[in-house]
Amino acid sequence: MIGRGTLFAVGTLLLMGMLAVLVEVQSDSGVYWTGDRVSGTSVRGLIYYRYRGADYTIPDDDRGPSDTAPVEVAVFLHPDSPTQARADNPVRWLDAFCVAIWFVVAAALVPVGILRQRRRRQRWRAFLAGSDGAPPRR
């Protein structure tokens, strides 16, 4: 059994996590999680990739025109709009962290709440048994 305060906190964190998922999926970076992944090649500040037999190009924000060596890059795109693609970058993992942290904290609160409730019951039983002269702490 979990106390009401902990239950409220877990519920609030889960609600915030669901809102974070909805915001992430509807944002521009949602394509990282809902789109298709293809391989691309970055050369001179442009990423060239192929999807369903057609060639596409998007700018590479991480490399400039002086970078002539080809580098393989993962490209994420929406199947209905392959021109609206995004290159893989560390922001994807920052987005994932911002979404996942709500669920991780909620999951961590459950055992904490169970242990707190168990300790409260033990103190209350000890008080009722008369072993301790003081009322149980909250």
N, CA, C and O atoms as a GROMACS GRO file, in nm:
protein
  552
    1MET      N    1   0.084  -0.118   0.000
    1MET     CA    2   0.000   0.000   0.000
    1MET      C    3   0.088   0.124   0.000
    1MET      O    4   0.192   0.128   0.066
    2ILE      N    5   0.045   0.222  -0.075
    2ILE     CA    6   0.119   0.348  -0.085
    2ILE      C    7   0.033   0.459  -0.025
    2ILE      O    8  -0.089   0.458  -0.038
    3GLY      N    9   0.098   0.553   0.041
    3GLY     CA   10   0.026   0.666   0.099
    3GLY      C   11  -0.033   0.756  -0.009
    3GLY      O   12   0.008   0.752  -0.125
    4ARG      N   13  -0.131   0.835   0.031
    4ARG     CA   14  -0.199   0.923  -0.065
    4ARG      C   15  -0.106   1.026  -0.127
    4ARG      O   16  -0.115   1.054  -0.246
    5GLY      N   17  -0.018   1.080  -0.048
    5GLY     CA   18   0.076   1.181  -0.100
    5GLY      C   19   0.167   1.122  -0.207
    5GLY      O   20   0.189   1.184  -0.312
    6THR      N   21   0.220   1.005  -0.180
    6THR     CA   22   0.307   0.939  -0.278
    6THR      C   23   0.228   0.901  -0.401
    6THR      O   24   0.277   0.915  -0.514
    7LEU      N   25   0.107   0.852  -0.382
    7LEU     CA   26   0.022   0.815  -0.495
    7LEU      C   27  -0.009   0.936  -0.582
    7LEU      O   28  -0.008   0.927  -0.704
    8PHE      N   29  -0.037   1.049  -0.518
    8PHE     CA   30  -0.062   1.172  -0.592
    8PHE      C   31   0.062   1.215  -0.671
    8PHE      O   32   0.053   1.255  -0.787
    9ALA      N   33   0.179   1.206  -0.606
    9ALA     CA   34   0.303   1.245  -0.673
    9ALA      C   35   0.332   1.154  -0.792
    9ALA      O   36   0.372   1.202  -0.898
   10VAL      N   37   0.313   1.023  -0.776
   10VAL     CA   38   0.336   0.928  -0.886
   10VAL      C   39   0.239   0.956  -1.000
   10VAL      O   40   0.279   0.957  -1.117
   11GLY      N   41   0.113   0.979  -0.968
   11GLY     CA   42   0.014   1.010  -1.070
   11GLY      C   43   0.047   1.138  -1.145
   11GLY      O   44   0.034   1.144  -1.268
   12THR      N   45   0.091   1.239  -1.073
   12THR     CA   46   0.129   1.366  -1.136
   12THR      C   47   0.249   1.346  -1.228
   12THR      O   48   0.252   1.399  -1.339
   13LEU      N   49   0.348   1.272  -1.182
   13LEU     CA   50   0.466   1.246  -1.265
   13LEU      C   51   0.430   1.167  -1.390
   13LEU      O   52   0.483   1.195  -1.498
   14LEU      N   53   0.341   1.069  -1.378
   14LEU     CA   54   0.299   0.992  -1.495
   14LEU      C   55   0.222   1.080  -1.593
   14LEU      O   56   0.238   1.067  -1.714
   15LEU      N   57   0.139   1.168  -1.541
   15LEU     CA   58   0.066   1.261  -1.628
   15LEU      C   59   0.162   1.353  -1.701
   15LEU      O   60   0.148   1.376  -1.821
   16MET      N   61   0.260   1.405  -1.630
   16MET     CA   62   0.361   1.491  -1.694
   16MET      C   63   0.440   1.414  -1.799
   16MET      O   64   0.474   1.468  -1.904
   17GLY      N   65   0.470   1.288  -1.770
   17GLY     CA   66   0.540   1.205  -1.867
   17GLY      C   67   0.459   1.184  -1.993
   17GLY      O   68   0.512   1.190  -2.104
   18MET      N   69   0.329   1.159  -1.977
   18MET     CA   70   0.242   1.142  -2.094
   18MET      C   71   0.234   1.271  -2.175
   18MET      O   72   0.234   1.268  -2.298
   19LEU      N   73   0.227   1.384  -2.107
   19LEU     CA   74   0.227   1.513  -2.178
   19LEU      C   75   0.359   1.534  -2.252
   19LEU      O   76   0.359   1.585  -2.364
   20ALA      N   77   0.469   1.495  -2.190
   20ALA     CA   78   0.599   1.507  -2.256
   20ALA      C   79   0.606   1.420  -2.380
   20ALA      O   80   0.663   1.461  -2.481
   21VAL      N   81   0.550   1.299  -2.373
   21VAL     CA   82   0.546   1.211  -2.491
   21VAL      C   83   0.466   1.275  -2.602
   21VAL      O   84   0.509   1.277  -2.717
   22LEU      N   85   0.348   1.329  -2.568
   22LEU     CA   86   0.264   1.394  -2.671
   22LEU      C   87   0.334   1.513  -2.734
   22LEU      O   88   0.328   1.531  -2.856
   23VAL      N   89   0.399   1.595  -2.653
   23VAL     CA   90   0.471   1.711  -2.707
   23VAL      C   91   0.584   1.665  -2.797
   23VAL      O   92   0.606   1.721  -2.904
   24GLU      N   93   0.657   1.564  -2.755
   24GLU     CA   94   0.770   1.514  -2.833
   24GLU      C   95   0.726   1.457  -2.967
   24GLU      O   96   0.787   1.486  -3.070
   25VAL      N   97   0.622   1.377  -2.966
   25VAL     CA   98   0.576   1.313  -3.089
   25VAL      C   99   0.523   1.418  -3.189
   25VAL      O  100   0.538   1.400  -3.310
   26GLN      N  101   0.463   1.524  -3.139
   26GLN     CA  102   0.408   1.626  -3.227
   26GLN      C  103   0.509   1.732  -3.269
   26GLN      O  104   0.481   1.812  -3.357
   27SER      N  105   0.626   1.734  -3.207
   27SER     CA  106   0.727   1.833  -3.242
   27SER      C  107   0.804   1.790  -3.367
   27SER      O  108   0.786   1.679  -3.417
   28ASP      N  109   0.888   1.878  -3.416
   28ASP     CA  110   0.971   1.847  -3.532
   28ASP      C  111   1.064   1.730  -3.506
   28ASP      O  112   1.093   1.652  -3.597
   29SER      N  113   1.112   1.718  -3.384
   29SER     CA  114   1.205   1.610  -3.353
   29SER      C  115   1.133   1.478  -3.326
   29SER      O  116   1.199   1.377  -3.298
   30GLY      N  117   1.002   1.476  -3.333
   30GLY     CA  118   0.927   1.352  -3.317
   30GLY      C  119   0.958   1.250  -3.425
   30GLY      O  120   0.936   1.131  -3.407
   31VAL      N  121   1.011   1.298  -3.538
   31VAL     CA  122   1.046   1.208  -3.648
   31VAL      C  123   1.157   1.111  -3.606
   31VAL      O  124   1.171   1.003  -3.665
   32TYR      N  125   1.235   1.148  -3.504
   32TYR     CA  126   1.338   1.057  -3.453
   32TYR      C  127   1.275   0.928  -3.401
   32TYR      O  128   1.337   0.822  -3.408
   33TRP      N  129   1.155   0.936  -3.348
   33TRP     CA  130   1.092   0.822  -3.282
   33TRP      C  131   0.980   0.760  -3.366
   33TRP      O  132   0.948   0.642  -3.348
   34THR      N  133   0.920   0.837  -3.456
   34THR     CA  134   0.806   0.786  -3.532
   34THR      C  135   0.836   0.766  -3.680
   34THR      O  136   0.758   0.703  -3.751
   35GLY      N  137   0.949   0.818  -3.728
   35GLY     CA  138   0.978   0.812  -3.870
   35GLY      C  139   1.065   0.693  -3.909
   35GLY      O  140   1.099   0.608  -3.827
   36ASP      N  141   1.100   0.690  -4.036
   36ASP     CA  142   1.189   0.586  -4.089
   36ASP      C  143   1.334   0.635  -4.083
   36ASP      O  144   1.361   0.754  -4.096
   37ARG      N  145   1.425   0.541  -4.064
   37ARG     CA  146   1.567   0.573  -4.059
   37ARG      C  147   1.632   0.522  -4.187
   37ARG      O  148   1.613   0.407  -4.228
   38VAL      N  149   1.710   0.610  -4.251
   38VAL     CA  150   1.785   0.572  -4.370
   38VAL      C  151   1.929   0.621  -4.353
   38VAL      O  152   1.958   0.705  -4.268
   39SER      N  153   2.016   0.567  -4.434
   39SER     CA  154   2.156   0.610  -4.431
   39SER      C  155   2.176   0.723  -4.530
   39SER      O  156   2.121   0.723  -4.640
   40GLY      N  157   2.256   0.818  -4.488
   40GLY     CA  158   2.290   0.930  -4.575
   40GLY      C  159   2.439   0.955  -4.571
   40GLY      O  160   2.510   0.899  -4.488
   41THR      N  161   2.486   1.039  -4.663
   41THR     CA  162   2.626   1.075  -4.668
   41THR      C  163   2.638   1.227  -4.662
   41THR      O  164   2.577   1.298  -4.742
   42SER      N  165   2.718   1.275  -4.568
   42SER     CA  166   2.738   1.418  -4.553
   42SER      C  167   2.868   1.459  -4.623
   42SER      O  168   2.975   1.408  -4.592
   43VAL      N  169   2.855   1.552  -4.717
   43VAL     CA  170   2.969   1.606  -4.790
   43VAL      C  171   2.946   1.754  -4.812
   43VAL      O  172   2.840   1.795  -4.861
   44ARG      N  173   3.045   1.836  -4.777
   44ARG     CA  174   3.042   1.980  -4.800
   44ARG      C  175   2.917   2.048  -4.744
   44ARG      O  176   2.860   2.136  -4.809
   45GLY      N  177   2.874   2.008  -4.625
   45GLY     CA  178   2.763   2.074  -4.560
   45GLY      C  179   2.626   2.028  -4.606
   45GLY      O  180   2.525   2.086  -4.565
   46LEU      N  181   2.619   1.927  -4.688
   46LEU     CA  182   2.491   1.872  -4.733
   46LEU      C  183   2.486   1.722  -4.705
   46LEU      O  184   2.587   1.653  -4.712
   47ILE      N  185   2.368   1.675  -4.672
   47ILE     CA  186   2.349   1.532  -4.651
   47ILE      C  187   2.266   1.479  -4.768
   47ILE      O  188   2.157   1.527  -4.796
   48TYR      N  189   2.322   1.380  -4.835
   48TYR     CA  190   2.255   1.316  -4.947
   48TYR      C  191   2.201   1.182  -4.898
   48TYR      O  192   2.273   1.103  -4.836
   49TYR      N  193   2.073   1.157  -4.926
   49TYR     CA  194   2.014   1.029  -4.887
   49TYR      C  195   1.913   0.985  -4.992
   49TYR      O  196   1.865   1.065  -5.073
   50ARG      N  197   1.883   0.859  -4.989
   50ARG     CA  198   1.791   0.799  -5.086
   50ARG      C  199   1.678   0.731  -5.010
   50ARG      O  200   1.701   0.661  -4.911
   51TYR      N  201   1.555   0.753  -5.057
   51TYR     CA  202   1.439   0.692  -4.994
   51TYR      C  203   1.339   0.652  -5.102
   51TYR      O  204   1.294   0.736  -5.180
   52ARG      N  205   1.305   0.525  -5.105
   52ARG     CA  206   1.211   0.468  -5.202
   52ARG      C  207   1.248   0.505  -5.346
   52ARG      O  208   1.162   0.541  -5.427
   53GLY      N  209   1.376   0.494  -5.375
   53GLY     CA  210   1.424   0.514  -5.511
   53GLY      C  211   1.447   0.658  -5.552
   53GLY      O  212   1.494   0.682  -5.663
   54ALA      N  213   1.416   0.754  -5.468
   54ALA     CA  214   1.438   0.896  -5.501
   54ALA      C  215   1.551   0.952  -5.417
   54ALA      O  216   1.570   0.911  -5.302
   55ASP      N  217   1.625   1.046  -5.474
   55ASP     CA  218   1.737   1.110  -5.405
   55ASP      C  219   1.690   1.242  -5.341
   55ASP      O  220   1.611   1.316  -5.400
   56TYR      N  221   1.741   1.268  -5.221
   56TYR     CA  222   1.705   1.389  -5.147
   56TYR      C  223   1.830   1.450  -5.086
   56TYR      O  224   1.933   1.384  -5.070
   57THR      N  225   1.819   1.578  -5.052
   57THR     CA  226   1.930   1.650  -4.989
   57THR      C  227   1.875   1.741  -4.880
   57THR      O  228   1.772   1.805  -4.897
   58ILE      N  229   1.946   1.744  -4.767
   58ILE     CA  230   1.915   1.838  -4.660
   58ILE      C  231   2.045   1.900  -4.612
   58ILE      O  232   2.151   1.839  -4.627
   59PRO      N  233   2.040   2.020  -4.554
   59PRO     CA  234   2.163   2.080  -4.502
   59PRO      C  235   2.212   2.006  -4.377
   59PRO      O  236   2.133   1.955  -4.298
   60ASP      N  237   2.343   2.002  -4.363
   60ASP     CA  238   2.406   1.941  -4.245
   60ASP      C  239   2.456   2.054  -4.157
   60ASP      O  240   2.551   2.124  -4.192
   61ASP      N  241   2.391   2.073  -4.042
   61ASP     CA  242   2.427   2.182  -3.951
   61ASP      C  243   2.559   2.158  -3.880
   61ASP      O  244   2.619   2.251  -3.827
   62ASP      N  245   2.605   2.033  -3.878
   62ASP     CA  246   2.728   2.000  -3.805
   62ASP      C  247   2.853   2.012  -3.890
   62ASP      O  248   2.964   2.015  -3.836
   63ARG      N  249   2.839   2.020  -4.022
   63ARG     CA  250   2.955   2.025  -4.110
   63ARG      C  251   2.938   2.140  -4.209
   63ARG      O  252   2.826   2.175  -4.247
   64GLY      N  253   3.050   2.197  -4.248
   64GLY     CA  254   3.047   2.311  -4.339
   64GLY      C  255   3.097   2.277  -4.478
   64GLY      O  256   3.131   2.162  -4.506
   65PRO      N  257   3.100   2.377  -4.567
   65PRO     CA  258   3.144   2.356  -4.705
   65PRO      C  259   3.289   2.310  -4.717
   65PRO      O  260   3.327   2.252  -4.819
   66SER      N  261   3.370   2.336  -4.617
   66SER     CA  262   3.512   2.296  -4.625
   66SER      C  263   3.533   2.150  -4.587
   66SER      O  264   3.642   2.097  -4.608
   67ASP      N  265   3.432   2.082  -4.533
   67ASP     CA  266   3.443   1.941  -4.496
   67ASP      C  267   3.416   1.855  -4.620
   67ASP      O  268   3.301   1.828  -4.656
   68THR      N  269   3.524   1.813  -4.685
   68THR     CA  270   3.510   1.741  -4.812
   68THR      C  271   3.507   1.589  -4.796
   68THR      O  272   3.465   1.518  -4.887
   69ALA      N  273   3.551   1.539  -4.682
   69ALA     CA  274   3.552   1.394  -4.662
   69ALA      C  275   3.409   1.345  -4.637
   69ALA      O  276   3.341   1.399  -4.549
   70PRO      N  277   3.362   1.245  -4.712
   70PRO     CA  278   3.226   1.195  -4.690
   70PRO      C  279   3.214   1.122  -4.555
   70PRO      O  280   3.300   1.044  -4.517
   71VAL      N  281   3.105   1.150  -4.486
   71VAL     CA  282   3.078   1.090  -4.356
   71VAL      C  283   2.938   1.031  -4.360
   71VAL      O  284   2.843   1.097  -4.401
   72GLU      N  285   2.926   0.906  -4.316
   72GLU     CA  286   2.794   0.842  -4.314
   72GLU      C  287   2.714   0.897  -4.196
   72GLU      O  288   2.766   0.909  -4.084
   73VAL      N  289   2.587   0.929  -4.222
   73VAL     CA  290   2.500   0.990  -4.123
   73VAL      C  291   2.365   0.919  -4.127
   73VAL      O  292   2.316   0.883  -4.234
   74ALA      N  293   2.305   0.900  -4.011
   74ALA     CA  294   2.168   0.847  -4.006
   74ALA      C  295   2.072   0.962  -4.028
   74ALA      O  296   2.088   1.069  -3.970
   75VAL      N  297   1.972   0.939  -4.111
   75VAL     CA  298   1.871   1.039  -4.142
   75VAL      C  299   1.734   0.982  -4.104
   75VAL      O  300   1.703   0.868  -4.138
   76PHE      N  301   1.654   1.061  -4.034
   76PHE     CA  302   1.520   1.020  -3.994
   76PHE      C  303   1.420   1.104  -4.072
   76PHE      O  304   1.434   1.226  -4.081
   77LEU      N  305   1.319   1.038  -4.129
   77LEU     CA  306   1.222   1.110  -4.210
   77LEU      C  307   1.083   1.051  -4.194
   77LEU      O  308   1.067   0.936  -4.155
   78HIS      N  309   0.985   1.132  -4.223
   78HIS     CA  310   0.847   1.086  -4.221
   78HIS      C  311   0.818   1.023  -4.356
   78HIS      O  312   0.847   1.085  -4.459
   79PRO      N  313   0.761   0.903  -4.362
   79PRO     CA  314   0.739   0.835  -4.490
   79PRO      C  315   0.653   0.915  -4.589
   79PRO      O  316   0.672   0.903  -4.710
   80ASP      N  317   0.560   0.995  -4.539
   80ASP     CA  318   0.475   1.073  -4.628
   80ASP      C  319   0.542   1.200  -4.678
   80ASP      O  320   0.496   1.258  -4.777
   81SER      N  321   0.648   1.244  -4.613
   81SER     CA  322   0.717   1.367  -4.651
   81SER      C  323   0.868   1.348  -4.638
   81SER      O  324   0.928   1.399  -4.543
   82PRO      N  325   0.929   1.275  -4.731
   82PRO     CA  326   1.072   1.245  -4.716
   82PRO      C  327   1.164   1.366  -4.730
   82PRO      O  328   1.282   1.358  -4.696
   83THR      N  329   1.112   1.478  -4.777
   83THR     CA  330   1.196   1.598  -4.785
   83THR      C  331   1.212   1.664  -4.649
   83THR      O  332   1.307   1.739  -4.628
   84GLN      N  333   1.122   1.637  -4.556
   84GLN     CA  334   1.129   1.692  -4.421
   84GLN      C  335   1.202   1.594  -4.331
   84GLN      O  336   1.141   1.528  -4.247
   85ALA      N  337   1.331   1.585  -4.348
   85ALA     CA  338   1.413   1.489  -4.274
   85ALA      C  339   1.501   1.561  -4.173
   85ALA      O  340   1.522   1.682  -4.180
   86ARG      N  341   1.551   1.483  -4.079
   86ARG     CA  342   1.644   1.536  -3.977
   86ARG      C  343   1.760   1.440  -3.963
   86ARG      O  344   1.743   1.318  -3.961
   87ALA      N  345   1.879   1.497  -3.955
   87ALA     CA  346   1.999   1.416  -3.932
   87ALA      C  347   2.007   1.378  -3.785
   87ALA      O  348   1.965   1.454  -3.698
   88ASP      N  349   2.061   1.261  -3.759
   88ASP     CA  350   2.079   1.215  -3.622
   88ASP      C  351   2.180   1.305  -3.552
   88ASP      O  352   2.283   1.339  -3.610
   89ASN      N  353   2.151   1.343  -3.428
   89ASN     CA  354   2.244   1.422  -3.348
   89ASN      C  355   2.214   1.400  -3.201
   89ASN      O  356   2.115   1.336  -3.167
   90PRO      N  357   2.298   1.452  -3.112
   90PRO     CA  358   2.280   1.429  -2.968
   90PRO      C  359   2.150   1.485  -2.912
   90PRO      O  360   2.107   1.443  -2.805
   91VAL      N  361   2.086   1.579  -2.981
   91VAL     CA  362   1.961   1.635  -2.933
   91VAL      C  363   1.855   1.526  -2.919
   91VAL      O  364   1.767   1.534  -2.833
   92ARG      N  365   1.864   1.424  -3.002
   92ARG     CA  366   1.768   1.313  -2.994
   92ARG      C  367   1.773   1.249  -2.856
   92ARG      O  368   1.669   1.218  -2.799
   93TRP      N  369   1.891   1.231  -2.802
   93TRP     CA  370   1.904   1.166  -2.672
   93TRP      C  371   1.865   1.262  -2.559
   93TRP      O  372   1.816   1.217  -2.455
   94LEU      N  373   1.886   1.390  -2.578
   94LEU     CA  374   1.839   1.488  -2.480
   94LEU      C  375   1.686   1.488  -2.475
   94LEU      O  376   1.626   1.493  -2.367
   95ASP      N  377   1.623   1.482  -2.591
   95ASP     CA  378   1.477   1.471  -2.597
   95ASP      C  379   1.429   1.345  -2.526
   95ASP      O  380   1.333   1.350  -2.449
   96ALA      N  381   1.495   1.234  -2.551
   96ALA     CA  382   1.456   1.108  -2.488
   96ALA      C  383   1.470   1.117  -2.335
   96ALA      O  384   1.385   1.066  -2.262
   97PHE      N  385   1.576   1.179  -2.289
   97PHE     CA  386   1.597   1.195  -2.145
   97PHE      C  387   1.486   1.280  -2.084
   97PHE      O  388   1.433   1.246  -1.979
   98CYS      N  389   1.452   1.391  -2.151
   98CYS     CA  390   1.348   1.480  -2.098
   98CYS      C  391   1.212   1.412  -2.091
   98CYS      O  392   1.129   1.448  -2.007
   99VAL      N  393   1.188   1.316  -2.177
   99VAL     CA  394   1.062   1.241  -2.173
   99VAL      C  395   1.071   1.130  -2.068
   99VAL      O  396   0.979   1.112  -1.988
  100ALA      N  397   1.179   1.056  -2.068
  100ALA     CA  398   1.191   0.937  -1.982
  100ALA      C  399   1.206   0.971  -1.834
  100ALA      O  400   1.166   0.890  -1.749
  101ILE      N  401   1.262   1.085  -1.801
  101ILE     CA  402   1.290   1.116  -1.660
  101ILE      C  403   1.162   1.118  -1.576
  101ILE      O  404   1.166   1.080  -1.459
  102TRP      N  405   1.050   1.160  -1.634
  102TRP     CA  406   0.924   1.161  -1.560
  102TRP      C  407   0.884   1.020  -1.517
  102TRP      O  408   0.841   0.999  -1.404
  103PHE      N  409   0.900   0.925  -1.607
  103PHE     CA  410   0.862   0.787  -1.578
  103PHE      C  411   0.961   0.721  -1.482
  103PHE      O  412   0.921   0.640  -1.398
  104VAL      N  413   1.088   0.754  -1.494
  104VAL     CA  414   1.191   0.697  -1.406
  104VAL      C  415   1.168   0.744  -1.262
  104VAL      O  416   1.175   0.665  -1.169
  105VAL      N  417   1.142   0.873  -1.245
  105VAL     CA  418   1.119   0.926  -1.110
  105VAL      C  419   0.991   0.867  -1.051
  105VAL      O  420   0.987   0.833  -0.932
  106ALA      N  421   0.887   0.856  -1.133
  106ALA     CA  422   0.762   0.796  -1.084
  106ALA      C  423   0.786   0.652  -1.039
  106ALA      O  424   0.737   0.611  -0.934
  107ALA      N  425   0.861   0.575  -1.117
  107ALA     CA  426   0.890   0.436  -1.081
  107ALA      C  427   0.975   0.429  -0.955
  107ALA      O  428   0.960   0.336  -0.875
  108ALA      N  429   1.065   0.525  -0.935
  108ALA     CA  430   1.149   0.525  -0.814
  108ALA      C  431   1.068   0.561  -0.690
  108ALA      O  432   1.102   0.518  -0.580
  109LEU      N  433   0.963   0.640  -0.707
  109LEU     CA  434   0.882   0.680  -0.592
  109LEU      C  435   0.797   0.566  -0.537
  109LEU      O  436   0.763   0.567  -0.418
  110VAL      N  437   0.762   0.471  -0.620
  110VAL     CA  438   0.675   0.361  -0.574
  110VAL      C  439   0.739   0.283  -0.459
  110VAL      O  440   0.676   0.270  -0.354
  111PRO      N  441   0.862   0.230  -0.473
  111PRO     CA  442   0.919   0.158  -0.358
  111PRO      C  443   0.945   0.249  -0.238
  111PRO      O  444   0.935   0.205  -0.124
  112VAL      N  445   0.978   0.376  -0.263
  112VAL     CA  446   0.998   0.469  -0.152
  112VAL      C  447   0.867   0.485  -0.075
  112VAL      O  448   0.866   0.484   0.048
  113GLY      N  449   0.757   0.501  -0.148
  113GLY     CA  450   0.627   0.515  -0.084
  113GLY      C  451   0.587   0.391  -0.007
  113GLY      O  452   0.530   0.401   0.102
  114ILE      N  453   0.616   0.275  -0.062
  114ILE     CA  454   0.584   0.149   0.007
  114ILE      C  455   0.664   0.137   0.136
  114ILE      O  456   0.609   0.099   0.240
  115LEU      N  457   0.793   0.170   0.132
  115LEU     CA  458   0.876   0.162   0.253
  115LEU      C  459   0.831   0.263   0.359
  115LEU      O  460   0.828   0.232   0.478
  116ARG      N  461   0.796   0.384   0.315
  116ARG     CA  462   0.750   0.485   0.411
  116ARG      C  463   0.621   0.440   0.479
  116ARG      O  464   0.605   0.454   0.600
  117GLN      N  465   0.529   0.384   0.400
  117GLN     CA  466   0.401   0.339   0.456
  117GLN      C  467   0.424   0.223   0.553
  117GLN      O  468   0.358   0.216   0.657
  118ARG      N  469   0.515   0.134   0.520
  118ARG     CA  470   0.545   0.021   0.608
  118ARG      C  471   0.604   0.070   0.741
  118ARG      O  472   0.567   0.020   0.848
  119ARG      N  473   0.695   0.169   0.735
  119ARG     CA  474   0.753   0.224   0.858
  119ARG      C  475   0.647   0.292   0.943
  119ARG      O  476   0.647   0.278   1.066
  120ARG      N  477   0.557   0.366   0.879
  120ARG     CA  478   0.449   0.431   0.954
  120ARG      C  479   0.363   0.329   1.027
  120ARG      O  480   0.328   0.348   1.144
  121ARG      N  481   0.328   0.223   0.960
  121ARG     CA  482   0.245   0.119   1.023
  121ARG      C  483   0.318   0.053   1.141
  121ARG      O  484   0.256   0.024   1.243
  122GLN      N  485   0.448   0.030   1.125
  122GLN     CA  486   0.525  -0.030   1.235
  122GLN      C  487   0.527   0.064   1.355
  122GLN      O  488   0.511   0.019   1.469
  123ARG      N  489   0.546   0.193   1.332
  123ARG     CA  490   0.547   0.290   1.443
  123ARG      C  491   0.410   0.296   1.509
  123ARG      O  492   0.401   0.304   1.632
  124TRP      N  493   0.304   0.293   1.429
  124TRP     CA  494   0.170   0.300   1.485
  124TRP      C  495   0.140   0.176   1.569
  124TRP      O  496   0.081   0.187   1.677
  125ARG      N  497   0.180   0.059   1.520
  125ARG     CA  498   0.160  -0.064   1.598
  125ARG      C  499   0.237  -0.059   1.729
  125ARG      O  500   0.187  -0.100   1.834
  126ALA      N  501   0.360  -0.008   1.723
  126ALA     CA  502   0.441   0.004   1.844
  126ALA      C  503   0.376   0.101   1.943
  126ALA      O  504   0.378   0.077   2.063
  127PHE      N  505   0.319   0.209   1.893
  127PHE     CA  506   0.252   0.306   1.980
  127PHE      C  507   0.129   0.244   2.045
  127PHE      O  508   0.105   0.262   2.165
  128LEU      N  509   0.050   0.172   1.965
  128LEU     CA  510  -0.070   0.110   2.019
  128LEU      C  511  -0.036   0.000   2.119
  128LEU      O  512  -0.112  -0.024   2.213
  129ALA      N  513   0.077  -0.068   2.100
  129ALA     CA  514   0.120  -0.172   2.193
  129ALA      C  515   0.175  -0.113   2.321
  129ALA      O  516   0.191  -0.186   2.420
  130GLY      N  517   0.204   0.016   2.323
  130GLY     CA  518   0.251   0.081   2.444
  130GLY      C  519   0.399   0.070   2.467
  130GLY      O  520   0.447   0.104   2.576
  131SER      N  521   0.476   0.023   2.368
  131SER     CA  522   0.620   0.010   2.388
  131SER      C  523   0.690   0.145   2.386
  131SER      O  524   0.800   0.158   2.440
  132ASP      N  525   0.629   0.242   2.327
  132ASP     CA  526   0.689   0.375   2.317
  132ASP      C  527   0.590   0.474   2.375
  132ASP      O  528   0.472   0.464   2.343
  133GLY      N  529   0.631   0.566   2.454
  133GLY     CA  530   0.537   0.659   2.518
  133GLY      C  531   0.492   0.770   2.428
  133GLY      O  532   0.392   0.836   2.457
  134ALA      N  533   0.561   0.794   2.319
  134ALA     CA  534   0.527   0.908   2.233
  134ALA      C  535   0.441   0.862   2.116
  134ALA      O  536   0.450   0.747   2.073
  135PRO      N  537   0.357   0.951   2.064
  135PRO     CA  538   0.278   0.916   1.946
  135PRO      C  539   0.368   0.901   1.824
  135PRO      O  540   0.479   0.955   1.824
  136PRO      N  541   0.326   0.829   1.721
  136PRO     CA  542   0.411   0.807   1.603
  136PRO      C  543   0.436   0.937   1.528
  136PRO      O  544   0.349   1.024   1.518
  137ARG      N  545   0.558   0.948   1.474
  137ARG     CA  546   0.594   1.063   1.393
  137ARG      C  547   0.531   1.051   1.256
  137ARG      O  548   0.502   0.941   1.209
  138ARG      N  549   0.511   1.164   1.193
  138ARG     CA  550   0.453   1.164   1.058
  138ARG      C  551   0.558   1.166   0.955
  138ARG      O  552   0.528   1.166   0.836
   0.00000   0.00000   0.00000
